[in-house]
Amino acid sequence: MSTSTLLAVIIAAVVVIGVAAVAASMFTRRRKLRERFGPEYERTMGDAGSRMAGERELRAREKRHDALDIKPLDSTVRDRYTRDWASAQEEFVDRPEDAVHDADRLVTSLMHERGYPTQDFDQQLKDLSVEHGRTLEHYRAAHDVEALSTRHEATTEQLRGAMVHYRALFDELLSDGGGPRHARA
């Protein structure tokens, strides 16, 4: 075998190995994003228009989230939030709209206490998506009903659903996004 043939074979092998390594790296990165963001991965891909743009958006969310000072709650603060949630649930019997508004404020307060910025709902969703992507649909649904209830257009069943949806995110934030969940509503 001549030197030029051997060189061509080696270059071809290096190119094939390089392409395979890049493809494997992209696949691994994509899989990690899917696992981390859950349903939010597909939602972001659809909103972004292309997989590359969507994945760039998710990586930007991760970078922003890493810069936040997200902190766990100490047990006294956790207990206070648990009592406040129980009060909001009890309020639902007599004043369901007020209870939903209180649940919204309680979730927002808990987010703030943990270190999430809370000024803009869309940004809240992006920030939460990094660690709480599996509960974002609950938060969106609850927020939509809360908006209806401010106009007194939500049914009692929608309000009940909103409380259940708020509770999903509340439990996850209260438990620091891992570990066992607190008792359900």
LUMFI-455663 format. One line per field, with one value per atom (N, C-alpha, C): x, y, z. Coordinates in steps of 0.05 Angstrom, whole numbers, always signed. Atoms other than C-alpha are relative to their C-alpha. Example, Ala and Ser with C-alpha at 12.3 -4.5 7.8 and 13.67 -1.06 7.14 Angstrom:
2
x +18:+246:+18:-16:+273:-15
y -24:-90:+24:-24:-21:+22
z +0:+156:+0:-1:+143:+14
This chain:
185
x +17:+0:+18:-17:+28:-6:+2:+39:-25:+23:-15:-26:+24:-66:-4:+1:-49:-9:+8:-55:-29:+29:-123:-18:+15:-148:+0:-2:-123:-17:+16:-154:-30:+28:-220:-9:+7:-220:-2:+1:-204:-26:+24:-261:-25:+23:-310:-2:+0:-289:-8:+7:-294:-30:+29:-364:-16:+13:-385:+1:-3:-358:-18:+17:-394:-29:+28:-459:-7:+5:-453:-2:+1:-439:-26:+25:-499:-23:+21:-543:-1:-1:-519:-10:+9:-530:-30:+29:-600:-15:+13:-617:+0:-1:-593:-20:+19:-635:-29:+26:-696:-6:+3:-686:-4:+1:-676:-25:+23:-733:-26:+25:-783:-18:+19:-846:+7:-7:-817:+19:-18:-765:-15:+15:-816:-15:+14:-856:+19:-20:-793:+8:-7:-774:-22:+22:-843:-1:+1:-841:+24:-24:-770:+1:+0:-783:+21:-21:-720:+12:-12:-686:+25:-24:-621:-7:+8:-656:-12:+12:-696:+20:-21:-636:+18:-15:-598:-16:+17:-657:+2:-1:-656:+28:-27:-580:+2:+0:-590:-15:+15:-642:+17:-18:-593:+21:-21:-540:-11:+13:-588:-6:+8:-613:+25:-25:-541:+9:-9:-530:-19:+18:-591:+9:-7:-582:-24:+22:-633:+9:-7:-633:-22:+20:-667:-13:+14:-716:+7:-4:-702:-27:+24:-753:-22:+20:-787:-15:+13:-800:-18:+16:-824:-26:+24:-872:-20:+18:-899:-15:+13:-913:-20:+19:-946:-26:+24:-993:-15:+13:-1006:-16:+14:-1025:-25:+23:-1072:-22:+20:-1106:-13:+11:-1114:-20:+18:-1145:-26:+25:-1194:-17:+14:-1212:-17:+13:-1233:-29:+28:-1297:-19:+18:-1327:+6:-7:-1288:+21:-18:-1259:+17:-17:-1236:+22:-21:-1200:+21:-19:-1168:+20:-18:-1141:+19:-18:-1113:+21:-20:-1081:+20:-18:-1052:+20:-19:-1022:+21:-19:-992:+19:-16:-967:+22:-20:-932:+21:-19:-901:+18:-16:-878:+21:-18:-848:+23:-20:-812:+21:-18:-784:+18:-15:-763:+22:-21:-725:+21:-20:-689:-7:+8:-728:-10:+12:-743:-30:+29:-818:-15:+12:-831:-16:+12:-851:-7:+9:-893:+15:-14:-860:+29:-27:-791:-1:+3:-816:-1:+2:-834:+27:-27:-766:+19:-17:-730:-7:+10:-773:+5:-2:-766:+25:-26:-694:-2:+2:-711:-29:+28:-787:-16:+14:-804:-24:+22:-850:-25:+23:-896:-9:+7:-898:-28:+27:-962:-21:+18:-995:-1:-2:-970:-14:+13:-993:-31:+29:-1063:-11:+9:-1070:+0:-2:-1047:-22:+22:-1098:-26:+25:-1155:+1:-2:-1130:-6:+6:-1133:-31:+29:-1205:-15:+14:-1224:+2:-1:-1200:-23:+23:-1256:-26:+23:-1303:-13:+9:-1307:+6:-8:-1280:-22:+19:-1326:+13:-10:-1320:+18:-17:-1292:+27:-25:-1240:+17:-14:-1221:+11:-10:-1215:+24:-23:-1170:+24:-22:-1128:+15:-13:-1116:+17:-15:-1094:+25:-23:-1048:+21:-19:-1018:+14:-12:-1007:+23:-21:-965:+27:-25:-914:+8:-5:-921:+16:-13:-902:+29:-27:-843:+19:-16:-817:+6:-3:-828:+20:-18:-790:+27:-25:-733:+3:-1:-751:+9:-8:-730:-13:+9:-742:-30:+28:-810:-18:+19:-871:-16:+18:-915:-27:+28:-987:-14:+15:-1031:-26:+25:-1092:-23
y -23:+0:+25:-24:+67:+19:-20:+124:+18:-17:+167:-15:+15:+111:-4:+3:+98:+26:-27:+173:+6:-5:+176:-17:+17:+117:+11:-11:+148:+26:-25:+216:-6:+8:+183:-11:+12:+144:+22:-22:+207:+16:-15:+244:-15:+16:+187:+0:+0:+183:+27:-28:+259:+5:-4:+260:-16:+17:+202:+13:-12:+238:+25:-24:+303:-9:+10:+265:-11:+11:+227:+22:-23:+292:+15:-14:+326:-17:+17:+266:+0:+0:+264:+27:-26:+339:+3:-1:+334:-17:+18:+275:+12:-13:+313:+23:-21:+373:-11:+12:+329:-10:+11:+295:+23:-22:+361:+16:-18:+401:-15:+15:+345:+10:-10:+368:+28:-27:+438:-1:+3:+412:+2:+0:+397:+26:-26:+460:+22:-20:+502:-5:+6:+466:+10:-10:+482:+30:-30:+555:+12:-11:+565:-2:+3:+541:-19:+19:+499:-13:+14:+448:+15:-14:+488:+25:-25:+553:-8:+8:+516:-9:+9:+482:+22:-24:+548:+14:-13:+578:-15:+15:+521:+2:-4:+527:+28:-27:+602:+1:+2:+586:-13:+13:+539:+20:-19:+593:+21:-20:+645:-12:+13:+596:-5:+5:+579:+26:-25:+653:+9:-7:+656:-12:+10:+646:-16:+17:+589:-14:+11:+567:-18:+17:+512:+16:-12:+530:-14:+13:+519:-10:+14:+477:+19:-18:+536:+15:-13:+572:-20:+21:+507:-5:+5:+496:+23:-23:+567:-1:+2:+557:-23:+22:+491:+9:-10:+525:+20:-20:+582:-14:+14:+532:-13:+12:+496:+21:-22:+563:+7:-6:+577:-22:+22:+508:+2:-3:+519:+23:-23:+587:-7:+8:+552:-6:+8:+526:+23:-24:+595:+21:-21:+639:-11:+13:+599:+19:-18:+659:+12:-11:+690:-21:+22:+622:-3:+2:+618:+23:-24:+689:-4:+4:+671:-22:+21:+607:+11:-12:+648:+17:-17:+698:-18:+17:+641:-14:+12:+606:+20:-21:+672:+7:-5:+686:-22:+23:+617:+0:-2:+626:+22:-23:+693:-9:+10:+661:-19:+19:+607:+14:-15:+660:+5:-5:+662:+28:-26:+730:-4:+4:+741:+24:-24:+806:-6:+4:+776:-30:+28:+712:-16:+15:+692:-7:+5:+699:-21:+20:+659:-28:+27:+602:-9:+7:+604:-8:+6:+605:-26:+25:+550:-24:+22:+507:-17:+14:+489:-23:+21:+450:-11:+7:+446:-2:+2:+433:-18:+19:+376:+12:-12:+421:+26:-26:+482:+0:+0:+460:+5:-5:+459:+30:-29:+530:+17:-15:+555:-2:+5:+524:+16:-15:+553:+30:-28:+621:+10:-7:+621:+2:+0:+605:+24:-23:+658:+25:-23:+709:+1:+1:+687:+8:-6:+692:+29:-29:+764:+15:-11:+778:-14:+15:+732:-17:+17:+686:-29:+27:+622:-15:+17:+565:-11:+12:+532:-23:+23:+470:+9:-11:+512:+10:-10:+544:-23:+24:+476:-11:+10:+453:+18:-19:+516:-6:+6:+499:-25:+25:+428:+6:-7:+457:+16:-16:+509:-19:+17:+454:-17:+16:+413:+15:-15:+469:+7:-7:+490:-23:+23:+420:-3:+3:+417:+22:-22:+485:-3:+3:+469:-22:+22:+404:+3:-7:+438:-15:+12:+402:-29:+28:+334:-14:+13:+285:-6:+7:+264:+25:-22:+308:+1:-3:+335:-10:+11:+312:+16:-13:+327:+12:-14:+372:-20
z +0:+0:+0:+2:-20:+23:-22:+28:-4:+5:-5:+5:-6:-1:+30:-30:+72:+13:-11:+86:-5:+7:+51:+18:-17:+92:+29:-27:+157:+2:+0:+140:+0:+2:+122:+27:-26:+188:+21:-19:+228:-4:+5:+194:+10:-9:+207:+30:-30:+280:+10:-8:+286:-2:+5:+256:+21:-19:+301:+28:-27:+363:+3:+0:+345:+2:-1:+333:+27:-26:+398:+21:-18:+435:-2:+4:+405:+11:-10:+421:+30:-29:+493:+11:-9:+501:-2:+4:+472:+20:-20:+517:+28:-26:+578:+2:+0:+559:+3:-1:+548:+29:-27:+616:+20:-19:+652:-2:+5:+621:-2:+2:+613:-23:+20:+575:-11:+8:+571:-24:+22:+522:-26:+25:+468:-5:+2:+483:-11:+9:+474:-29:+28:+410:-19:+17:+381:-1:-1:+403:-15:+12:+377:-30:+29:+307:-11:+8:+303:+24:-23:+347:+10:-8:+346:+17:-14:+368:+27:-25:+421:+20:-18:+450:+10:-8:+450:+22:-20:+489:+27:-25:+540:+14:-12:+550:+12:-11:+561:+26:-25:+614:+21:-20:+648:+10:-8:+648:+18:-18:+677:+27:-25:+728:+18:-16:+750:+13:-12:+764:+23:-21:+810:+26:-26:+884:+11:-9:+893:+25:-25:+964:+12:-14:+1005:+23:-22:+1059:+26:-26:+1132:+10:-8:+1169:+12:-11:+1205:-23:+23:+1139:-15:+13:+1107:+16:-16:+1165:-2:+3:+1159:-27:+26:+1085:+0:-2:+1100:+14:-15:+1150:-18:+17:+1101:-23:+21:+1047:+11:-12:+1094:+4:-3:+1108:-26:+27:+1034:-8:+7:+1024:+16:-16:+1082:-10:+10:+1053:-25:+25:+988:+4:-5:+1020:-2:-1:+1031:-21:+18:+984:-20:+18:+926:-17:+16:+884:+18:-18:+944:+6:-5:+958:-23:+24:+887:-1:+0:+891:+22:-22:+958:-8:+9:+928:-19:+19:+871:+15:-15:+920:+17:-17:+964:-17:+17:+906:-9:+8:+883:+24:-24:+954:+5:-4:+960:-21:+20:+894:+8:-8:+918:+24:-23:+984:-8:+9:+947:-16:+15:+905:-29:+27:+840:-4:+6:+809:-6:+3:+809:-13:+12:+771:-25:+26:+704:-3:+1:+694:-21:+21:+629:+8:-9:+660:+23:-21:+721:-12:+13:+674:-10:+11:+641:+23:-23:+708:+13:-12:+737:-17:+19:+675:+4:-3:+692:+20:-21:+755:+3:-6:+753:-26:+26:+679:+0:+0:+696:+13:-13:+737:-12:+12:+692:-12:+11:+657:+22:-22:+725:+6:-6:+738:-21:+22:+670:+3:-3:+680:+23:-24:+750:-5:+6:+727:-19:+18:+670:+15:-16:+718:+19:-18:+767:-15:+16:+711:-6:+4:+695:+26:-25:+768:+8:-6:+773:-14:+15:+722:+8:-9:+760:-22:+22:+699:+4:-4:+729:+15:-14:+750:+25:-25:+818:-7:+8:+783:-11:+10:+747:+24:-23:+813:+17:-14:+847:-15:+16:+790:+3:-4:+798:+26:-26:+871:-2:+3:+852:-16:+17:+798:+16:-16:+845:+20:-20:+896:-11:+12:+848:+0:-1:+840:+28:-28:+913:+14:-12:+936:-9:+11:+890:+10:-10:+911:+30:-29:+984:+6:-5:+979:-14:+13:+942:-27:+26:+877:+0:-1:+901:+23:-24:+956:+1:-3:+982:+0:+1:+971:+26:-23:+1026:-7:+5:+1034:-21:+22:+974:+10:-6:+974:-2
